[in-house]
Amino acid sequence: MKKVKIADDQGNDIEVDIKKFKKHLDEYHNNGSSVHEENGHYFTVNQLFREKIKKLYDQK
């Protein structure tokens, strides 16, 4: 399990398990634009955000 910090829509750094986070995005937010909630924090998921998460995932 690799934890990384990513900024939510409010600019707060949130620590997430990058493997689980990317898997969820791939399953439920794989195209278009949507909002993901994680422990009370919101992330706008679009192509740019998915690319950022993929880059973090690939670095693990």
N, C-alpha and C positions, 0 to 999 in steps of 0.2 A: 504494500500500500504506500503510495507516494502522495504526500500532502503538498499542495501548492496554494499560494494566495492569489486570488483574483479579485478585482474590484467589482462591486455590485453597481447598480444604476445610480446609487447615491454617492459613489466614490469610496465606500467603506471596503477595506480589504477583508476578504472572507477566506478561511482555509477550507479547502475541499480535497477529497480523495479524487485525484485527476482521472483515474481509471473508471471509477463509478460515475463520475460526473460526465465524462465523454460518452460512456455507454448509454446513459440516460438521454443525452442530447441526440445521439445517433438514432435511438429508438423513438423518441417523442417530439423532437424538434429538428428533424433532419432537412427541412426545406422551408423556404419563406421566412417570415418574421413572426416571433411569438415571445411570450414572457415566461421565464422559468422562475419558480419560487424555491428557495433553498434556505430552510431554517429562518424564515421571516425576512429574507433578503431577496431582492428581485433582480433578474438579469434579462435584458433584452437580447434575445437570441436571433441573430441574423447571420448572413454568410461571413461577414467579417469576424464576428464573435466565434463562430464555429472554426474558422481558420486559426484564430488565436489559441483556442483550446486544443486543436490538433497539434499545433506547434509545441505547446507545453507538454502534451501527452508524448509526442515523439522524443522529447528531451529526457524522458524518464529512463 
